Structure formats: structure tokens, C-alpha cells
Amino acid sequence: MKYEFDEIIDRRNDPYSFSFKWQSPAYICDSLGIKEIRDDTICLETADMDFKTAPEIIEDLKKLTEYGIFGYSRIPETYRQAVCGWYERRQNWKFSPDDIYYFPGTHNAIAECVKCYTKPDEGVIFLTPCYGYHNDVEPNGRKYVEVRMINDGNEYFTIDYEALEKACSQKENTMLIMCHPHNPTGRIFTHEELNRVADICRKHNVLIVSDEVHSDILRKDQKFEPMMKACGSEKLIACTAVNKTFNLAGLAMTNVIISDPDLKMDAAGFYSMPSPFGIEAVISAYTRGDAWVDALNEYLDDNIDTILQFIKDKLPKAKVIKPEGGYSLNVDFSDYGLSDEEVVNRIYGKAGVILNSGLFFDDWRGKQVHRACLSSPRSLCLEAFERIAKEFAE
Ligand SMILES: Cc1ncc(COP(=O)(O)O)c(C=O)c1O
């Protein structure tokens, strides 16, 4: 089947869109001090795609809609088999169907893990710049502990093991949230990197939660290795989801994998009831979604190559690297030598393009670095970068 990714869907105005991303420019601009927003603003922030999900999933959800009873629901064995089948097929990662714990979204999953496996006032470590997990940690009375990664000067980030070991060796720091693939740097950590991290954490009794929700979106020359497969399941929890892969984030279906028997004991208290739509969507995605995800990856590869070439030609001072996984570009505008306010005003105000500023990721370069999600039709991504390039042309 040929899948369609070029169609522009008006998620700002469509009656059923309810899109957080397309209705958030005012909030984002306000937080950056921009008062005037263009009506034709293009939103490339938020890791959410502007493509319809796989037609196979839509077909299955239509059948469920026709069925017409949407009562309290429990996860059937077919769901567990579908999740296991997907990861065995696509990532050569085997775990038991009984290791799957459903949560209504990854933030809820991580926040519950923080509450369950750490104590108040303990520290949770993050490799920054990192996707924004503050709300999963601080409102629960735990500390957010930052370990900065090393930038080679061209936006390629690696782990500072010395700094990580220093943080792990402090008794009060008891958990590491690993973001793998790493958002926003786009790194897919290697077998060796994952094992060095796991060795340090285990030596100091620090529990690892590996957030792998972007793991299905990969460049064609990349391979993703789940951390649990690379390092074993001891003192390690993995978060997986259809949310990003199939553009199903609104159904909030996250599967946490816990195989370590010692961790399972505490996990017995985890209990949430998914909607029948969420259950059906997961079964459908993980049994019928392979071809769509393969086609999506090809389209995203081309989107990324197109925009990288455009940046090279038309925004030559912007620093950016091809992400190994995910669909985001982390763009550093600092070589333009402009003030933070001016960079923000040119992108969000004059060009009318909404990105995510570095502030969201604890990126110490703050408003000079901005993340663009290229999970939209190519023409829209190009238009956004054409507008930005016009504002930065000298
Ligand atoms: C790395 C990462 N983890 C978690 C989330 C949030 O996931 P969910 O919508 O399942 O809560 C995001 C959303 O962008 C993300 O990028």
C-alpha cells in the first residue's frame, strides 16, 4: 500500500483536531516575551506529527466505534502478545507478556516510577540538554539533578562519564532517567555507551529508567538497541509507547517493561484502566503497523535531508547535525552573533515559526538553540525554514 504523508491537514481549525501543538503559539510566544503572533504561524514544536495515523489503525478503530460499547476495559492477552511481538520483530528484544505495565502516557509512567522507587528529597539524574521531565520529579518532592553532556562544538553530544559517576556516587541520587534515543540531541546511544552508563549506575545502586518512546523512528543507516537488551534487566525499567511512532499520543498508551523480579514487587501497586480505543489502537499498531512505520521512516529521512541541505545553503551559520533517531533538529543560531531577544524575535515573531527553545531542555545555550520537529508535510517544513532563512539573511 502507498501511504500519504504530503497532505496538509488544518489542525489549527479542524473541528476534531483539539491539537495542543497548533493551539499553543500564544502560550509559547508569551513565555519568550513575544507579544504579536502571525495568524499564519507554523508550529514545529511538540513531538507530535501532522500525519494521519496508519490507515490500518483507523480501519480497526472504526470497527470498534461501530461496536458501540465503550465500558470499563481490561488489557487482554492479545494486547500483551502484540507488544512482545513488535519488540521481538523490530528490535530483537524479548520479554515476557507479564513484564508489561500499562500507564496513561509516558509522563505519568515516569512520575509513578519516581514516586514508587525513590524517596522524598532524593535526586533524579538527567543527561542534559534533555527533554523536559521537571514536572515528573519536582512536584513529587524529588530533586532534578543535571549532568551535562559534552558537545563536540558541532552539536554531536556524548556522555560525560566522570560527571555521571560523580552524581551517582552521591548517596541521595537514586535514579537516572535515560532518554534513548536522546531528545533533543537525536543521539542513539551505542552498546558501549549504554553499558558504561549501566555499570556506573549499578555500582552506585542507582535505578535506571530508560525512556525509549522515540525508538521506532530511525535514520536508515541506524540501528537502535534497547537498553534492557544491551545491559540486562537488573535495576532497569524501560518505557515504550505507540504514542510517537503512530501519532497516537492523545490516546496516551505507554507500556512500561519491568523484568527484574525485585522491581516487580513494588510495581504490583501500578494500576490504571485504559480506554477501549487505546487497547485496540495498540493491538492494531503492533500487529498491522510495520509497513506504515517503514514508509514513515523513509519520509522523515527525506524531510531531514531536505532541511539539512536547506540550512547548509541558506542558513550557513546555523549549527546542526543529522539526528540518528527521532525527527527533531536541534539548531544553534549563536554564530549569528545576535542577542537572545533578537534570535527569538526573528524566528517566533517575524518568521512566525514556533519551535522549542533550549530553555525547555535545560540547554545552557538557552534562547540561542531551538528544536524543530520535522514531523510535518515536507512543504510545511520547507516553508518554515524559508521564512526563518529570510529573517537571518545578511
Ligand atoms: C522523550 C520523551 N518522553 C516522553 C514524552 C511524553 O510522552 P507522553 O505523551 O507519552 O507522556 C515525550 C514527548 O515529547 C518525549 O519526547
PDBQT file of the ligand as one rigid body, heavy atoms in Angstrom, charges set to zero:
ROOT
HETATM    1  C1  LIG A 401      11.495  11.649  25.247  1.00  0.00    +0.000 C 
HETATM    2  C2  LIG A 401      10.044  11.893  25.558  1.00  0.00    +0.000 A 
HETATM    3  N1  LIG A 401       9.476  11.241  26.589  1.00  0.00    +0.000 NA
HETATM    4  C3  LIG A 401       8.191  11.425  26.911  1.00  0.00    +0.000 A 
HETATM    5  C4  LIG A 401       7.393  12.290  26.196  1.00  0.00    +0.000 A 
HETATM    6  C5  LIG A 401       5.967  12.449  26.584  1.00  0.00    +0.000 C 
HETATM    7  O1  LIG A 401       5.322  11.289  26.232  1.00  0.00    +0.000 OA
HETATM    8  P1  LIG A 401       3.786  11.002  26.576  1.00  0.00    +0.000 P 
HETATM    9  O2  LIG A 401       2.984  11.822  25.640  1.00  0.00    +0.000 OA
HETATM   10  O3  LIG A 401       3.637   9.548  26.320  1.00  0.00    +0.000 OA
HETATM   11  O4  LIG A 401       3.573  11.379  28.005  1.00  0.00    +0.000 OA
HETATM   12  C6  LIG A 401       7.932  12.992  25.116  1.00  0.00    +0.000 A 
HETATM   13  C7  LIG A 401       7.103  13.942  24.355  1.00  0.00    +0.000 C 
HETATM   14  O5  LIG A 401       7.548  14.694  23.550  1.00  0.00    +0.000 OA
HETATM   15  C8  LIG A 401       9.290  12.779  24.778  1.00  0.00    +0.000 A 
HETATM   16  O6  LIG A 401       9.853  13.411  23.744  1.00  0.00    +0.000 OA
ENDROOT
TORSDOF 0
